[in-house]
């Protein structure tokens, strides 16, 4: 079994190299995202800590919304958008297929 794996890897060197590069890039991007998020969080915490360091009391306006526990979903609009998306999807699939069905296959292959 080990010989088959080694032979397959040696036969597909480019695929092996590209897979390794993609894994390294993916891990690097995820690590970079975590580092950036942590750095920004720490920066803003320090910034707002410095701004309010010598402040005893902060006066703010009354909140415009006191209870934001309900969520209103426009079901009618949502249904309309879903139906329109379905119609567009069907048209995007059917129209090119009808056009392709009218092509002469031998002529299309011969011209390429």
C-alpha positions as CSV (number, residue, x, y, z in Angstrom):
1,X,0.0,0.0,0.0
2,X,2.8,2.4,0.9
3,X,4.5,1.7,-2.5
4,X,1.3,2.6,-4.3
5,X,1.0,5.9,-2.5
6,X,4.6,6.8,-3.2
7,X,4.3,5.9,-6.9
8,X,1.1,8.0,-7.2
9,X,2.8,11.0,-5.5
10,X,5.8,10.7,-7.7
11,X,3.7,10.4,-10.8
12,X,1.7,13.5,-10.0
13,X,4.4,15.9,-8.8
14,X,2.6,19.1,-10.0
15,X,-0.6,18.1,-8.3
16,X,1.3,17.4,-5.1
17,X,3.1,20.7,-5.2
18,X,-0.1,22.7,-5.9
19,X,-1.9,20.9,-3.2
20,X,0.9,21.7,-0.7
21,X,1.0,25.3,-1.8
22,X,-2.8,25.6,-1.4
23,X,-2.7,24.2,2.1
24,X,0.1,26.5,3.1
25,X,-1.7,29.5,1.7
26,X,-5.0,28.6,3.4
27,X,-3.4,28.2,6.8
28,X,-1.4,31.4,6.3
29,X,-4.6,33.4,5.4
30,X,-6.5,32.0,8.4
31,X,-3.6,32.7,10.7
32,X,-3.2,36.2,9.3
33,X,-7.0,36.8,9.8
34,X,-6.7,35.8,13.5
35,X,-3.7,38.0,14.0
36,X,-5.3,41.0,12.4
37,X,-8.5,40.5,14.4
38,X,-6.6,40.3,17.6
39,X,-4.5,43.3,16.8
40,X,-7.4,45.5,15.9
41,X,-9.3,44.4,19.0
42,X,-6.4,45.2,21.2
43,X,-5.9,48.6,19.4
44,X,-9.5,49.7,19.8
45,X,-9.6,48.5,23.5
46,X,-6.4,50.6,24.2
47,X,-7.8,53.6,22.2
48,X,-11.1,53.8,24.0
49,X,-9.4,53.1,27.3
50,X,-7.1,56.1,26.7
51,X,-10.0,58.3,25.6
52,X,-12.1,57.6,28.8
53,X,-9.1,57.3,31.2
54,X,-9.8,60.5,33.3
55,X,-13.6,60.5,32.8
56,X,-15.9,59.9,35.8
57,X,-19.3,60.3,34.2
58,X,-20.5,60.1,30.6
59,X,-23.8,61.7,29.6
60,X,-25.6,60.1,26.6
61,X,-28.8,60.7,24.9
62,X,-31.7,58.4,25.5
63,X,-31.7,55.4,23.3
64,X,-34.0,55.6,20.2
65,X,-35.0,52.0,20.5
66,X,-35.8,50.5,23.9
67,X,-36.8,47.0,22.8
68,X,-35.3,45.5,19.8
69,X,-36.4,41.9,20.6
70,X,-38.8,41.5,17.6
71,X,-37.6,40.9,14.1
72,X,-39.9,41.7,11.2
73,X,-39.3,39.7,8.0
74,X,-41.1,40.9,4.9
75,X,-42.4,37.6,3.8
76,X,-44.1,38.9,0.7
77,X,-41.0,40.6,-0.6
78,X,-38.9,37.5,0.3
79,X,-41.2,35.2,-1.6
80,X,-41.2,37.6,-4.6
81,X,-37.4,37.6,-4.7
82,X,-37.2,33.8,-4.4
83,X,-39.7,33.4,-7.3
84,X,-37.8,35.9,-9.5
85,X,-34.5,34.2,-8.7
86,X,-36.0,30.9,-9.7
87,X,-37.3,32.3,-13.0
88,X,-34.0,33.9,-13.8
89,X,-32.2,30.7,-13.0
90,X,-34.4,28.6,-15.2
91,X,-34.0,31.1,-18.1
92,X,-30.3,31.2,-17.6
93,X,-30.2,27.4,-18.0
94,X,-32.9,26.9,-20.7
95,X,-31.9,29.6,-23.2
96,X,-28.3,28.6,-23.8
97,X,-29.4,24.9,-23.8
98,X,-32.0,25.6,-26.6
99,X,-29.4,27.5,-28.5
100,X,-26.9,24.7,-28.2
101,X,-29.4,22.2,-29.2
102,X,-29.8,23.9,-32.6
103,X,-26.1,23.7,-33.4
104,X,-24.8,21.2,-35.8
105,X,-22.3,19.2,-33.8
106,X,-20.1,18.1,-36.7
107,X,-19.8,21.7,-38.0
108,X,-19.0,23.0,-34.5
109,X,-16.3,20.5,-34.0
110,X,-14.8,21.0,-37.4
111,X,-14.5,24.7,-37.0
112,X,-12.5,24.5,-33.7
